[in-house]
Amino acid sequence: MNEKKSYNVEGMHCASCAQTIEKALKKVDNIKSASVNFPMKKAYVEGDVSAEKIKETIEGVGDYKVLTEGEKPVAEKTGRQTTTFVVKGLDNPHCAMTVEKAVKQAGAEKVDININARKAKITYSVSKDKIIQAIKDAGYEIEKGGEKEDSEVVEMNEAKKRMFYVWLITIPVTILMFIEMLTDVEIPYINELFVLAAIPVLFIFGWKTYVSALKSARYLSFNMDFLIFLGTFAAFITGIIRYFLPIANYAAIASMIMAFHLTGRYVEAMARGKASQAIKKLLNLGAKTAIVLRDKKEIEIPISEVKIGDIMIIKPGEKIPTDGVVIKGESAVDESMVSGESLPLEKKKNDTVIGATVNQDGVLYVKATKIGKDTFLSQVIKLVEEAQGSKVPIQEFADKITGFFVPVVLIIATLTFISWIVFPELMQNIAGFFDFLPWIDFSVGTVALALFASIAVLVIACPCALGLATPTALMVGSGMGAERGIFIRRGEAIQTMKEVKTIIFDKTGTITKGKPDVTDIIGENETEILQIAASVESVSEHPLSRAIVKRAKEKKIKLSEVKKFKAERGRGISAILGNKNILIGNRKLMNENNIKIDNYEAKIVALENQGKTVMILVVDKKILGLIAVADTLKQDSGQAISELKKMGLKTVMVTGDNIRTANAIAKLVGIDEVLADVLPGEKLQKVEELQKDGMVAFVGDGINDAPALKQANVGIAIGTGTDIAIESGDIILSKGDLKGVVQAINLSKETFKKIKQNLF
């Protein structure tokens, strides 16, 4: 039987271990699919294969161990400690490499690092203090429990201050530098000014970069900070050397490079500061307290004290504290955070309800069935956390090559110096092609020229090629996107968006407006139908009622006073208008009141097949007409999806709505594939499934879209949607129009083309 099972795997040290295990599993006969989640230490296998075979395969490709249910990791059994440290400043693969080398030298036996979460899970037999000291010696700080949230804000504010003060010093210095370079104006003490200005920029505001660089060099793990250090310090030192040799003063350029670098650091800190906001906001969604029945008394307790089996009382407008089953009462519940759909669901005895959803208009007595980590909301949070660890920033490409780029540049700089010393005439002839540049002076002597040229290699090659090429292009691309309402929150989106093969759309609020509107009024007198219906519905707060009242107001129709209004749960409304008895609702309400709808059945079915909700208006036992309400398409949805298909992209729609409505919308806009009645976890699974065929972008706007937005290679959040969706997205479309998806792809292609050009 093909059943998807998970296995706890100990011994994985990095993402490469996960890939090794995954490849081995995929080679096993009868395994339909296999994936390994390195941060969670789990292998997910689907297929008709025994657990013994899975265990044998995994343990056969390396020093790994598959734990059976209830079995503890080796570290626990042997007395070794495993601690997860939150490490401040752990923000790229080279930082991870530096920390790993440092703690292993201190005696750590196993190190698992999650860069996105800034966590290092370390197994060790030595003292904990020794591990902490090793991390500090490597140039990083340990964040203590409870400080992480505040530290993110502090880090962002510190980065912002550094950036501000650096540019405050650098901008006037840069202006003076260009005046000196391009004009005959002589500025007194200009060289001294360049050096003095560079000192605070490099050694105060840029000091953390220098410390990080030197720590990484200590472990031969050259990161981007080392490149910046090499280039800026070489540029700064020319200002000192100038007092002894007649060479150009690059100190002002050192300030400029550091200013650009610290700007990039601020952008990164801001992104990290916001990266966990989706989780925090999800946590805040839940109710903080619950009213429960204890000893036949209603008492209010913290949500943490709710137990399975407790009877909770939820009044209109309150959040449902935790997952449970209705044992008494009827009400409509807003479950948009689960399904994304704008219309509430009717709940009665024996129906299940979900924690953090909102009770609307009746009192519900709910028996708690799940608490804590087992609740639906906790599962959504877990999905978002798991998906969050899978992203790789665009800078990784630059980080990967720094390992060999730094020594290569140092060798070239050294060869440059030697060439000028050994072959001065040849080198002067080559440089003669550029003698039109005013700052090249061939009369200064061979040693000065050799030093000048070799320092130039360090200044230009190191930080500019890798440290600035990418962020500068991203800044320009981000600016161009912002002008069009496309906000790029994470740089990796620029790299991956151009490679996307499939785009998955949520329905409600993404392809559609997310709010019900009146689409059809069928009857002899539309104005009369709307006037009566809106007058009756004006007393109700139901979304369908608000749609009808809104249409009446748009038509400037005067509403009448209603008497004896009664909401018929799950069926409609009854009321008296003047001296007329009014009914407005669905088939159930008509059947209960013996109203025959045979003459209207064909029209009702036709409208329902288009995904519309149909309400039948009856005046004094006679059908006056029909009103159809639906979530209507955004103006540009069809055109945007058509353009995406012309680009050769596959389009898919996933929704928590029913299949009939989903198919109707998909047909209108030309979507290739439809998946309906799905929960947040199933949306994420669909993303994972399609990722096997290439890069996937997910476009959504709701809380229920957050896991899929995180899992997708590029998460595109509709800016008019929920804060949680926005925080989960890599790209935000502030205008909410789907044409922004098309523009984002084009922007990605052009920006990354420029990045590659810069790197070349």
C-alpha positions in Angstrom: 0.0 0.0 0.0 1.4 3.4 -1.0 1.4 5.3 2.3 3.4 8.4 3.2 5.4 7.9 6.3 8.0 10.0 8.2 11.2 8.7 9.8 13.3 10.6 12.3 16.9 10.6 11.1 19.9 11.4 13.4 23.4 12.2 12.1 22.6 14.7 9.3 25.1 17.6 9.5 24.1 19.7 6.5 21.7 20.0 3.5 24.2 17.8 1.6 23.5 14.9 4.0 19.8 15.3 3.3 20.4 15.2 -0.4 22.5 12.1 -0.1 19.8 10.3 1.8 17.1 11.5 -0.5 18.9 10.2 -3.6 19.5 6.8 -2.0 15.8 6.5 -1.1 14.7 7.4 -4.6 16.7 4.5 -6.0 14.8 1.9 -4.0 12.2 -0.1 -5.9 8.6 0.7 -5.1 9.3 4.1 -3.5 7.0 6.5 -5.2 8.5 9.7 -3.7 11.0 10.6 -1.1 12.0 13.9 0.5 14.3 14.8 3.4 13.8 17.8 5.7 17.2 18.6 7.1 16.1 21.2 9.7 13.4 18.9 11.0 15.6 15.8 10.8 12.9 13.8 9.0 12.6 11.7 5.9 9.3 11.4 4.2 8.7 8.3 2.1 5.7 7.3 0.0 5.6 3.8 -1.3 5.1 0.1 -0.6 8.4 -0.5 1.2 9.0 -1.9 4.7 10.3 0.3 7.5 13.3 -2.1 7.8 14.2 -1.5 4.2 14.0 2.3 4.7 16.2 2.0 7.8 18.7 -0.1 6.0 18.9 2.3 3.0 19.4 5.4 5.1 21.9 3.9 7.5 23.8 2.3 4.6 24.8 5.6 2.9 26.5 7.2 5.9 26.8 7.6 9.6 23.0 8.1 10.0 20.6 6.4 12.4 16.8 6.0 11.9 15.1 6.3 15.2 12.1 4.1 16.0 9.1 5.7 17.7 10.0 6.6 21.3 13.7 6.0 20.7 15.9 8.9 21.9 18.8 10.3 20.0 22.3 8.9 20.7 23.4 12.1 22.4 20.7 11.6 25.1 21.6 8.0 25.7 25.3 8.5 26.0 25.1 11.6 28.3 26.2 14.0 25.6 24.4 17.3 25.5 22.6 18.7 22.5 21.7 22.4 22.7 20.2 24.8 20.2 21.8 28.2 20.3 20.3 31.3 18.7 23.4 33.0 17.2 23.3 36.8 16.4 24.9 37.6 13.1 24.6 34.1 11.7 23.1 35.1 8.3 25.0 33.4 5.4 26.7 30.1 4.6 30.1 31.4 5.4 29.1 32.5 8.8 27.7 29.0 9.3 31.0 27.5 8.2 33.0 29.8 10.5 30.8 28.9 13.5 31.0 25.2 12.7 34.8 25.2 12.4 35.1 27.1 15.7 32.9 24.9 17.8 34.3 21.7 16.3 37.8 22.9 17.3 36.4 23.5 20.8 35.2 19.8 21.0 31.7 19.8 19.4 30.8 16.5 17.9 28.0 17.5 15.7 26.8 20.8 14.4 23.5 21.5 12.6 23.0 25.1 11.5 19.8 26.8 10.2 20.8 30.1 8.7 17.3 31.4 8.2 16.4 30.8 11.9 19.9 31.8 13.0 20.1 28.6 15.1 23.0 26.3 15.7 22.1 22.8 17.1 25.3 21.5 18.7 26.0 18.2 20.2 29.0 18.2 22.6 30.7 16.4 25.5 32.8 19.4 26.6 31.4 22.1 28.9 28.6 24.3 27.5 30.6 27.4 28.4 33.5 26.2 26.2 31.1 26.0 23.2 29.6 29.4 23.9 33.1 30.9 24.2 34.1 29.3 20.9 31.1 31.0 19.2 32.1 34.3 20.8 35.7 33.9 19.7 34.5 33.3 16.2 32.9 36.8 16.3 29.3 36.0 17.1 27.0 36.4 20.1 24.5 34.0 21.8 21.0 35.3 22.2 19.4 34.2 25.5 15.9 32.9 25.8 13.2 35.6 25.4 15.6 38.1 23.8 15.3 37.1 20.2 12.3 39.2 19.2 13.7 42.4 20.8 17.2 41.7 19.5 15.9 41.7 15.9 14.4 45.1 16.4 17.6 46.4 18.1 19.8 44.9 15.3 17.6 46.6 12.6 17.8 50.0 14.4 21.5 49.7 14.9 22.0 48.9 11.2 19.9 51.8 10.2 21.9 54.2 12.4 25.2 52.9 11.0 23.9 53.4 7.5 22.7 56.9 8.2 25.9 58.2 9.8 28.1 56.6 7.2 26.3 58.3 4.4 26.3 61.6 6.3 30.1 61.5 6.3 30.5 59.8 2.8 28.3 62.0 0.6 30.2 65.3 1.1 33.5 63.5 0.8 32.4 61.8 -2.4 31.4 65.2 -3.9 34.8 66.7 -3.0 36.6 63.6 -4.5 34.8 64.1 -7.9 35.5 67.8 -7.8 39.2 67.1 -7.3 39.3 64.3 -9.9 37.4 66.0 -12.7 38.3 69.7 -12.3 41.4 71.9 -11.8 40.0 73.1 -8.5 42.5 72.6 -5.6 41.0 71.8 -2.3 43.3 72.5 0.7 44.0 69.5 3.0 41.9 67.2 0.7 44.1 64.1 1.4 43.9 64.6 5.1 40.2 65.1 4.9 39.8 61.8 3.0 41.8 59.9 5.6 40.1 61.5 8.6 36.6 60.9 7.1 37.4 57.2 6.4 38.5 56.5 10.0 35.0 56.7 11.7 33.4 55.1 8.6 35.7 52.0 8.6 36.8 51.7 12.2 33.7 52.8 14.1 30.6 52.2 12.0 32.3 49.4 9.9 34.1 47.8 12.9 31.7 44.8 13.1 32.4 44.0 9.4 36.2 44.1 10.1 35.8 41.9 13.2 33.7 39.4 11.3 36.3 39.4 8.4 39.2 38.7 10.7 37.4 36.0 12.5 36.4 34.3 9.3 40.0 34.5 8.1 41.2 32.9 11.3 39.2 29.8 10.2 40.1 30.2 6.5 36.4 30.7 5.8 36.5 33.9 3.6 33.1 35.6 3.6 31.7 38.7 2.0 32.9 40.8 5.0 36.5 39.7 4.3 36.2 41.0 0.8 34.9 44.3 2.0 37.7 44.4 4.6 40.4 43.7 2.0 39.1 46.3 -0.4 38.4 49.1 2.0 41.5 48.7 4.1 43.7 48.6 1.0 42.0 51.7 -0.2 42.3 53.4 3.2 46.0 52.5 3.5 46.8 54.5 0.2 45.9 57.7 2.2 48.7 56.8 4.6 51.2 55.6 2.0 50.7 58.9 0.1 52.7 60.6 2.7 55.7 58.4 1.8 55.1 57.6 -1.9 53.4 59.7 -4.6 50.4 57.5 -5.2 46.7 58.2 -5.5 44.6 58.5 -2.3 41.7 55.9 -2.4 40.6 56.6 1.2 37.4 58.3 0.0 36.6 55.3 -2.1 37.0 53.1 1.0 34.2 55.2 2.6 32.0 54.8 -0.4 32.4 51.0 -0.5 31.7 50.7 3.2 28.6 52.9 2.9 27.2 50.7 0.2 28.0 47.6 2.2 26.4 48.9 5.3 23.3 49.9 3.3 23.1 46.3 2.2 23.5 45.2 5.8 20.6 47.4 6.8 18.4 45.9 4.1 19.4 42.4 5.3 18.7 43.3 8.9 15.3 44.7 8.0 14.4 41.6 6.1 15.6 39.4 9.0 13.6 41.6 11.4 10.5 41.0 9.4 11.2 37.4 8.5 9.7 36.0 11.7 6.7 38.4 11.7 4.5 35.8 9.9 5.1 33.4 12.8 4.5 36.1 15.5 1.3 37.2 13.9 0.1 33.7 13.5 0.7 33.2 17.2 -1.2 36.4 18.0 -4.2 35.1 16.0 -5.2 32.7 18.8 -7.5 33.6 21.6 -5.7 34.6 24.8 -8.4 33.4 27.2 -11.4 31.1 27.2 -14.6 30.9 29.1 -15.2 27.4 30.3 -17.7 25.5 32.4 -16.2 24.3 35.6 -18.4 22.9 38.4 -21.4 24.4 36.5 -19.9 27.8 36.7 -18.6 30.0 33.8 -15.0 31.0 34.5 -12.4 32.8 32.3 -9.0 31.1 32.2 -5.8 31.6 30.1 -5.8 29.6 26.9 -2.8 27.5 28.2 -5.1 26.1 31.0 -7.7 24.7 28.6 -7.8 20.9 28.8 -9.2 18.3 26.4 -12.9 17.8 27.3 -13.4 21.3 28.6 -16.7 22.9 27.6 -16.0 26.3 26.2 -18.6 29.0 25.8 -18.1 31.3 22.7 -20.2 34.4 22.4 -20.9 36.4 19.2 -17.8 38.2 17.9 -15.4 36.1 20.0 -12.6 33.9 18.8 -12.9 30.2 19.3 -10.2 29.4 21.8 -9.1 25.9 20.5 -10.2 23.2 18.1 -13.4 21.3 19.2 -16.9 20.0 18.5 -20.1 21.9 19.0 -22.3 20.3 21.6 -24.9 23.0 21.8 -26.0 26.1 19.9 -26.0 27.3 16.3 -24.0 30.1 14.7 -22.2 31.2 11.6 -18.4 31.0 11.9 -15.9 33.0 9.9 -13.3 30.4 8.8 -11.5 32.6 6.2 -8.2 31.9 7.9 -8.7 28.2 7.1 -10.3 28.2 3.7 -9.7 31.8 2.5 -13.4 32.1 1.6 -15.3 35.2 2.6 -18.6 33.6 3.4 -19.1 32.2 6.9 -20.0 28.6 7.6 -23.1 27.5 9.5 -22.3 25.5 12.6 -24.6 23.3 14.7 -24.4 20.4 17.1 -21.7 17.8 16.2 -19.9 20.1 13.8 -16.2 20.7 14.2 -14.8 24.2 14.8 -11.2 25.5 14.6 -9.3 27.6 17.1 -8.8 31.3 16.2 -11.8 31.3 13.8 -14.5 33.9 14.7 -17.9 33.1 16.0 -20.4 35.6 14.4 -23.9 35.7 15.6 -24.9 32.9 18.0 -23.7 31.4 21.3 -21.8 28.1 20.8 -20.9 25.5 23.5 -17.8 23.7 22.2 -16.1 20.7 23.7 -12.3 21.1 23.3 -10.8 18.2 21.3 -7.3 19.5 20.6 -4.9 21.8 22.5 -1.4 23.2 22.2 0.7 21.9 19.4 -2.1 19.6 18.1 -4.4 22.4 17.1 -5.0 23.5 13.5 -3.3 26.9 14.1 -0.2 25.2 15.6 0.0 23.0 12.5 -0.1 26.0 10.2 2.6 27.6 12.3 4.7 24.4 12.0 4.2 24.4 8.2 5.3 28.0 7.9 8.4 27.3 10.1 9.4 24.2 8.1 9.0 26.0 4.7 10.8 29.1 6.0 14.1 27.1 6.4 14.2 26.2 2.7 15.1 29.5 1.1 18.6 30.3 -0.3 19.5 34.0 -0.9 20.9 35.2 -4.2 24.1 36.2 -2.4 24.9 32.5 -1.9 26.2 32.5 -5.4 28.7 35.2 -4.5 29.4 33.5 -1.1 30.2 30.2 -2.8 32.9 31.7 -5.0 34.5 33.8 -2.3 36.3 30.8 -1.0 38.6 30.6 -4.0 38.0 34.2 -5.2 39.9 35.8 -2.3 43.1 33.8 -2.8 42.9 34.3 -6.6 42.6 38.1 -6.2 45.5 38.1 -3.7 47.6 36.2 -6.2 46.7 38.5 -9.1 47.5 41.6 -6.9 50.9 40.0 -6.0 51.6 39.2 -9.6 50.6 42.7 -10.6 53.2 44.1 -8.1 55.9 41.8 -9.2 55.2 42.5 -12.9 55.5 46.2 -12.4 58.8 45.7 -10.5 60.3 43.2 -13.0 58.8 44.4 -16.3 58.3 48.2 -15.7 58.6 49.2 -19.3 56.1 46.5 -20.6 53.6 47.4 -17.9 53.9 51.2 -18.6 53.3 50.5 -22.3 50.1 48.5 -21.4 48.9 51.2 -19.0 49.8 53.9 -21.6 46.4 53.2 -23.2 44.8 54.9 -20.2 47.2 57.9 -19.9 44.2 60.2 -20.6 43.0 59.6 -17.0 44.1 62.6 -14.9 45.0 60.6 -11.8 47.6 58.3 -13.5 51.1 59.8 -13.2 53.9 57.7 -14.7 56.6 59.9 -13.3 56.2 58.7 -9.7 58.6 55.8 -9.9 58.4 52.1 -10.4 57.7 51.1 -6.8 54.9 53.6 -6.4 53.3 52.5 -9.7 53.6 48.8 -8.6 52.0 49.6 -5.3 49.3 51.8 -6.9 48.4 49.0 -9.4 48.3 46.1 -6.9 46.2 48.1 -4.5 43.9 49.0 -7.3 43.3 45.3 -8.0 42.3 44.7 -4.3 40.1 47.8 -4.2 38.2 47.1 -7.4 38.2 43.3 -7.6 37.2 42.4 -4.1 34.2 44.4 -2.9 33.0 45.8 -6.1 32.7 42.5 -8.0 30.9 40.5 -5.3 30.0 42.9 -2.5 28.4 45.6 -4.6 27.5 44.1 -8.0 24.5 42.2 -6.7 23.1 44.6 -4.0 23.4 47.6 -6.3 21.5 45.9 -9.1 18.9 44.7 -6.6 18.5 48.2 -5.2 17.9 49.6 -8.7 15.6 46.6 -9.6 13.7 47.0 -6.3 13.3 50.7 -7.0 11.9 50.1 -10.5 9.5 47.5 -9.1 8.3 49.8 -6.3 7.3 52.4 -8.9 5.0 49.8 -10.4 3.7 48.6 -7.0 6.0 45.5 -6.9 7.9 45.4 -3.6 10.7 42.9 -3.4 11.1 41.7 0.2 13.8 39.1 -0.4 16.5 39.3 -3.0 16.4 35.6 -3.9 13.1 36.3 -5.6 14.9 38.2 -8.3 17.0 35.2 -9.1 14.3 32.5 -9.0 11.4 34.4 -10.5 12.8 34.3 -14.0 13.2 30.5 -13.7 9.6 29.8 -12.6 7.8 27.1 -14.6 4.5 27.0 -12.7 2.4 29.7 -11.1 -0.2 28.6 -8.5 -3.0 31.0 -7.6 -5.3 31.2 -4.6 -8.8 32.0 -5.8 -10.5 34.3 -3.2 -8.9 37.7 -3.0 -6.3 36.9 -5.6 -8.0 36.0 -8.8 -11.3 37.3 -7.4 -12.0 40.5 -5.4 -12.6 38.5 -2.2 -15.9 40.1 -1.4 -19.4 39.0 -2.6 -21.2 41.2 -5.1 -24.6 41.1 -6.7 -24.1 39.6 -10.2 -27.6 38.9 -11.4 -31.2 40.1 -10.6 -33.8 38.1 -12.4 -37.5 39.2 -12.4 -39.9 41.6 -14.1 -38.9 44.6 -12.0 -35.3 44.7 -10.9 -35.6 47.9 -8.9 -38.5 46.6 -6.9 -36.7 43.2 -6.3 -33.6 45.1 -5.1 -35.6 47.5 -2.9 -37.5 44.8 -1.1 -34.5 42.5 -0.7 -32.1 45.3 0.5 -34.7 46.6 3.0 -35.0 43.1 4.6 -31.3 42.4 4.4 -30.3 45.7 5.9 -31.0 44.3 9.4 -28.6 41.4 8.9 -24.8 41.5 9.1 -24.3 38.4 6.9 -21.8 39.1 4.0 -24.5 38.2 1.4 -26.8 40.7 3.0 -24.2 43.4 2.9 -23.6 42.8 -0.8 -27.3 43.3 -1.6 -27.5 46.5 0.6 -24.4 47.8 -1.1 -25.9 47.4 -4.6 -29.1 49.2 -3.4 -27.0 52.1 -2.1 -25.1 52.3 -5.4 -28.4 52.5 -7.2 -29.6 55.2 -4.6 -32.6 53.1 -3.7 -34.5 54.2 -0.6 -34.9 51.4 1.9 -38.1 50.7 3.9 -38.5 49.8 7.6 -38.6 46.1 8.5 -40.7 44.4 11.2 -40.5 41.0 12.8 -37.1 40.2 11.2 -36.0 36.6 11.8 -32.8 34.9 10.6 -33.5 31.4 9.5 -30.2 29.7 10.3 -28.5 28.3 7.2 -31.6 29.0 5.1 -32.3 32.7 4.8 -34.5 35.5 6.3 -38.2 36.1 7.0 -39.7 39.5 7.8 -42.6 41.9 7.4 -42.2 44.9 5.1 -45.2 47.2 5.3 -48.1 44.7 5.3 -46.3 42.1 3.2 -44.7 38.9 4.4 -41.2 38.5 2.9 -39.1 35.5 2.5 -35.6 35.5 1.0 -33.3 32.5 1.0 -32.4 29.1 -0.5 -34.3 26.0 -1.5 -34.6 24.7 2.1 -36.4 27.9 3.2 -38.8 27.6 0.2 -39.5 23.9 0.9 -40.2 24.6 4.6 -42.8 27.3 3.5 -44.3 25.2 0.7 -43.1 27.6 -2.0 -42.9 25.9 -5.4 -39.8 26.9 -7.4 -40.3 24.6 -10.4 -40.6 27.5 -12.9 -37.3 29.0 -11.7 -35.3 25.7 -11.2 -33.5 25.9 -14.5 -32.4 29.5 -13.9 -31.2 28.7 -10.4 -29.2 25.7 -11.5 -27.6 27.7 -14.4 -26.5 30.4 -11.9 -25.2 27.9 -9.4 -23.2 26.2 -12.1 -21.4 29.5 -12.5 -20.4 29.4 -8.9 -23.0 31.9 -7.7 -25.1 31.8 -4.5 -28.8 32.2 -5.5 -31.4 33.8 -3.2 -35.1 33.5 -4.0 -37.3 36.5 -3.1 -40.9 35.7 -2.1 -43.6 38.2 -1.4 -46.8 36.9 0.1 -46.1 33.3 -1.0 -45.3 34.4 -4.5 -41.8 34.4 -6.1 -40.9 37.9 -7.1 -37.5 37.1 -8.5 -34.0 35.8 -8.0 -30.8 37.5 -6.7 -27.4 35.9 -7.4 -24.3 36.9 -5.4 -20.8 35.8 -6.1 -17.2 36.7 -5.5 -16.4 38.5 -8.8 -13.2 38.5 -10.8 -10.6 41.2 -10.6 -10.6 43.3 -13.7 -7.2 42.2 -15.0 -7.2 38.5 -13.9 -8.0 37.0 -17.3 -5.6 39.2 -19.2 -2.7 38.5 -16.7 -3.2 34.7 -16.8 -3.4 34.8 -20.6 0.0 36.6 -20.8 1.5 34.2 -18.3 0.4 31.3 -20.5 1.9 33.0 -23.6 5.2 33.0 -21.7 4.9 29.2 -21.5 4.0 29.0 -17.8 1.6 26.5 -16.4 -1.2 28.0 -14.3 -2.9 26.3 -11.4 -5.6 27.4 -9.0 -6.0 26.0 -5.5 -8.8 27.0 -3.2 -10.7 26.1 -0.1 -14.0 26.7 -2.0 -16.1 24.0 -3.6 -15.2 22.4 -6.9 -18.2 23.8 -8.8 -17.3 27.4 -7.9 -13.6 26.8 -8.5 -14.2 25.3 -12.0 -16.5 28.2 -12.9 -13.8 30.8 -12.0 -11.0 28.8 -13.7 -13.0 28.6 -16.9 -13.6 32.3 -16.9 -9.9 33.2 -16.6 -8.4 30.2 -18.5 -6.6 28.4 -15.6 -5.0 25.1 -16.7 -5.6 23.0 -13.5 -7.9 23.3 -10.5 -7.7 21.9 -7.0 -10.7 22.7 -4.7 -11.7 22.0 -1.1 -8.1 22.2 0.1 -6.6 23.1 3.5 -3.4 25.1 4.0 -1.3 22.0 4.4 -2.7 20.6 1.1 -1.8 23.8 -0.7 1.8 23.4 0.6 1.7 19.8 -0.6 0.6 20.9 -4.1 3.5 23.3 -4.2 5.9 20.6 -3.2 4.5 18.3 -5.9 4.9 20.8 -8.7 8.4 21.7 -7.5 9.5 18.3 -8.8 9.0 19.7 -12.3 10.7 23.1 -11.8 10.5 26.4 -9.9 7.1 27.3 -8.5 5.6 30.7 -7.6 2.5 30.9 -5.4 0.2 33.9 -5.4 -2.1 34.4 -2.4 -3.5 36.8 0.0 -4.8 35.0 3.1 -3.7 33.5 6.3 -4.3 30.0 4.9 -1.9 30.8 2.1 1.1 31.5 4.4 2.6 28.0 4.4 2.4 27.7 0.6 3.8 31.2 0.2 6.8 30.1 2.3 7.3 26.8 0.6 7.1 28.2 -3.0 10.4 29.2 -4.7 8.8 32.6 -4.9 5.9 33.6 -2.7 3.9 36.5 -4.2 1.5 38.1 -1.7 -1.4 40.4 -2.6 -0.8 43.7 -0.8 -4.5 44.1 -0.2 -4.6 40.8 1.7 -3.7 39.8 5.3 -0.6 41.0 7.1 0.5 37.4 7.6 0.4 36.6 3.9 2.3 39.8 3.2 5.0 38.9 5.8 5.2 35.4 4.2 5.7 36.7 0.7 9.0 37.3 -1.1 7.3 39.8 -3.5 4.4 42.0 -2.6 1.9 43.4 -5.2 0.7 46.5 -3.4 -2.0 47.3 -5.9 -3.4 43.8 -5.8 -3.5 43.4 -9.6 -2.4 40.2 -11.2 -0.6 42.1 -14.0 2.0 42.7 -11.3 2.9 39.0 -11.6 3.7 39.4 -15.3 5.7 42.6 -14.5 7.6 40.8 -11.7 8.8 38.1 -14.1 10.0 40.7 -16.6 11.7 42.7 -13.8 13.4 39.5 -12.6 14.8 38.7 -16.0 16.1 42.2 -16.6 17.6 42.6 -13.1 19.3 39.3 -13.0 20.7 40.0 -16.5 22.2 43.1 -15.0 23.6 41.2 -12.0 25.4 38.8 -14.2 26.7 41.6 -16.3 28.0 43.3 -13.2 29.7 40.1 -11.9 31.3 39.5 -15.3 
